[in-house]
Amino acid sequence: MKKSQSTEIRLMLAAESLVAEMGFGAVSVRTIIKRAKLKNTSAIYYHFGSVEQMYDELVRFRMLQLDTLRAAELDARGGKANLTLLECARLICDPHEALWTERGFTYAGFLVEYLPA
């Protein structure tokens, strides 16, 4: 992983956990930078262009992770055919459990704030 990718991920995960804990209104660029353990207060703008673009990229980043987990589960089941409703629901929901972090289920908390916006 390139250093810039690592910085981008650090920023996204810092923002995710802060938004989940405090809500969008309470999260500033400075708090994100501090949580990501960076010094350059322009890092978000350098890597993403704007805070909003960083949040959008975070959703794409997490959706790629979830889609990868779901595809692996489908492959393990031999494909999409003949899934029950319960199996479909589990296929949609269970991968979220893999996104638990040391701070809890921050992606779900982030989505609660992100989606209504």
Buried (B, 14 or more C-beta within 10 A) or exposed (E): EEEEEEBBBBBBBBBBBBBBBBEBEEBEBEBBBBBBEBEEEEBBBEBBEEBEEBBEBBBEBBEEBBEEBBEEBBEEEEEEEEBEEEEEEEBEEEBBEEBEEEBEBBBEBBBEBBEEE
